[in-house]
Every structure is written in structure tokens, then in C-alpha cells.
Amino acid sequence: MRSYIRGFTLIELVLSLAILAFLLVNLAAPLFSYRRTQMEVGNMMTELQNSIAMARFSAISENVMVTFCRSNDGQHCQGSWRDGNILFTDINADHALNGADRLLFRNPAIKATGALSFNSFKNRQYLQLTPRGITNFQNGNFTFCPRDGDMQLARQLIVSFSGKTRMARDEDGDGIVENSQGKNVICN
């Protein structure tokens, strides 16, 4: 009698590997999605920080008031911060791009899903930097609140009176960044 050695055929092996790969991809997909969202939020906050640094540099180097504001059309201070923002020289400090003012930079609408707000000392929806590089009495913060309410994705950029910025950090290790007073950032 002949004895046969029982084993897997090539088709069975390939099919088993395909099922295993499918399961692994489906288990890992949410982790990749969350990481992508973290990167989008981080990039958006870094773009804001870079824009304010550019505004400060431009105000000092050109010896002129510079305005940074929300803009949905790239020409006027209007819309929401989610819609994008513009940076321009503001010769007459009227927070409007007109006359001899020059558009310096435009950021497009943000990709991250959530709300972006600016809260400042004078409660204005624009930030002006004087020729000395300091804010026009508008220290405050930009806060991003994710749509799904996951506070671990909330971020805050703190703007000091001197025009310098810093990212809020999670100092107590609870996964939520703290504001300038050391309390967890709150999203409404």
C-alpha cells in the first residue's frame, strides 16, 4: 500500500494567508486612521504657529503693523478659522487688506474635522503684531476641538503678549493638554 503525507496545498496556503492578512488589516485600520488624524491636527497647529512667527518677523523687518485673520476668500477678514487665514501688512491698522497693504501669506482651509477658535484679551477675531513684534494687546490662544469630542485630540496654541507662541502640553500625563493656567483644555 501507498502512504500519503497529508499537508496543505498551495491554494489552501494562499487562501489562509489572504484571510489572515484581511483580518490584520481590519484590526489595524482604526489605529492608522487615528494616527492620521493626530498628524492632521498637529500639522494644522504647526501651520498656525509658523504663520504667527512669520507675522512677527514681517512686522519687525518691515517696520509695519501686520494682521493675521481668518478668511474664507483669501482677501477679507471673514468666515471662520476653519476656512483658512491670511497674513498681510496693515499700514493703517484697520485689520482690512486695502490701500498699500500687501498679502503676505494665505493658509487654506484646515483638513482636520473639528472647530478652531481664537480667544484673545480684547476678544477680536484677528491678531495684530506691531512693528516692535508684540501683539496689539491681544495675547490669547488658538484652540482646536475635535468634532467627535475626543479630548486627546484637542490642541491649543498659546500666544503671549510678546508675540511669541508655544504649544500647550500634557504636563500631568492624562492625555489632555493643559492651557496657560495649567488646567485641561475645555471644548464647548
C-alpha positions in Angstrom: 0.0 0.0 0.0 1.0 3.5 -0.6 1.1 6.0 2.2 0.3 9.6 1.6 1.7 12.5 3.6 -1.1 14.8 4.4 -0.3 18.6 4.1 -1.6 21.9 2.7 -1.9 22.5 -1.0 -0.6 25.8 -2.4 -4.1 27.1 -2.9 -5.1 26.3 0.8 -1.9 28.0 2.0 -2.5 31.2 -0.1 -6.2 31.3 0.9 -5.2 31.0 4.6 -2.6 33.8 4.3 -5.1 36.0 2.5 -7.7 35.6 5.2 -5.1 36.3 7.9 -3.9 39.4 6.0 -7.5 40.7 5.7 -8.1 40.2 9.4 -4.9 42.1 10.3 -5.7 45.0 8.0 -9.2 45.4 9.5 -7.8 45.3 13.0 -5.0 47.9 12.3 -7.2 50.3 10.2 -8.6 52.2 13.1 -5.1 52.7 14.6 -3.9 54.1 11.3 -6.9 56.4 11.0 -6.4 57.8 14.5 -2.7 58.4 13.8 -3.5 60.2 10.5 -6.0 62.4 12.4 -3.3 63.2 15.1 -0.9 64.2 12.3 -3.5 66.4 10.6 -4.2 68.2 13.8 -0.5 68.6 14.6 0.2 69.9 11.2 -2.6 72.4 11.4 -1.4 73.8 14.7 2.2 74.0 13.4 1.0 76.0 10.4 -0.7 78.4 12.7 2.4 78.7 14.8 4.5 79.3 11.7 2.1 81.9 10.4 2.3 83.9 13.6 6.0 83.7 13.6 6.0 84.9 10.0 3.7 87.8 11.0 6.0 88.8 13.9 9.1 88.6 11.6 7.4 90.6 8.9 6.2 93.3 11.4 9.7 93.8 12.7 11.6 93.6 9.5 9.2 95.8 7.5 8.5 98.1 10.5 4.8 98.0 9.9 1.7 96.6 11.6 0.8 93.1 10.4 -2.6 91.5 10.7 -3.3 87.7 10.9 -7.0 86.9 10.5 -9.5 84.2 9.5 -10.5 84.3 5.8 -12.8 82.2 3.7 -11.9 84.1 0.4 -8.2 84.9 0.9 -8.9 88.7 0.7 -11.1 89.7 3.6 -11.1 89.0 7.3 -14.3 87.0 7.4 -15.6 83.4 7.8 -14.3 81.0 10.4 -10.8 80.0 11.3 -11.6 76.5 9.7 -12.0 78.2 6.3 -8.4 79.4 6.3 -6.5 82.6 7.2 -4.5 85.4 5.7 -1.5 87.4 6.8 -1.0 90.9 5.4 0.8 94.2 6.1 -1.8 96.6 7.6 -0.4 100.1 7.1 -3.4 101.9 8.7 -4.1 99.1 11.3 -7.7 98.8 10.3 -7.5 94.9 10.0 -8.6 95.1 6.4 -6.5 94.3 3.3 -6.7 97.6 1.4 -4.7 100.6 0.0 -1.0 99.9 0.2 -1.4 96.7 2.2 0.2 93.6 0.8 -1.0 90.0 1.2 2.0 88.1 2.7 0.6 84.6 3.1 -2.6 82.6 2.8 -3.4 79.3 4.6 -6.1 77.1 3.0 -9.0 75.6 4.9 -8.0 73.0 7.5 -8.3 69.3 6.9 -8.9 68.1 10.4 -12.5 67.7 11.4 -13.4 69.9 14.3 -13.7 73.5 15.5 -10.8 76.0 15.6 -11.3 79.2 17.7 -9.2 82.2 18.7 -9.8 83.7 22.2 -7.9 86.8 23.0 -7.6 89.5 25.6 -9.6 92.0 23.5 -11.9 89.3 22.1 -11.2 90.1 18.5 -11.1 87.6 15.7 -7.8 88.8 14.3 -4.3 89.1 15.7 -2.2 92.2 15.0 1.5 92.5 15.6 3.1 95.9 15.9 6.4 97.0 14.3 8.1 96.0 17.6 6.9 92.4 17.2 4.5 92.4 20.1 0.7 91.8 19.9 -1.6 94.8 19.9 -2.7 93.8 23.4 -4.1 90.5 22.1 -2.5 87.7 24.0 -4.7 84.6 23.9 -4.9 81.2 22.3 -6.0 79.2 19.3 -7.9 76.0 20.4 -8.8 73.1 18.2 -11.6 70.9 19.4 -12.3 67.6 17.5 -15.8 67.0 16.2 -16.0 63.6 17.9 -15.3 65.1 21.3 -12.1 63.0 21.8 -10.2 65.4 24.2 -6.9 63.6 23.5 -7.0 65.2 20.0 -7.7 68.7 21.4 -4.8 71.1 20.9 -4.0 74.7 22.0 -1.5 77.3 20.7 -0.8 79.9 23.3 0.1 83.4 22.1 1.9 85.7 24.6 1.8 89.5 24.7 5.3 89.5 23.2 4.0 87.8 20.1 5.8 84.5 20.9 3.9 81.2 20.7 4.0 77.9 22.4 2.1 74.7 22.1 0.1 73.6 25.1 1.4 70.4 26.6 0.1 67.5 28.6 2.1 68.0 31.8 0.2 65.7 34.1 0.1 62.7 31.7 -3.7 62.3 31.5 -3.7 62.6 27.7 -5.2 66.1 27.6 -3.2 69.2 27.0 -3.3 72.0 29.6 -3.9 75.7 29.0 -1.7 78.5 30.2 -3.2 78.3 33.7 -2.3 74.6 33.9 -5.9 73.3 33.6 -7.1 70.9 31.0 -8.2 72.5 27.7 -12.0 72.5 27.6 -14.1 72.2 24.4 -17.6 73.6 24.4 
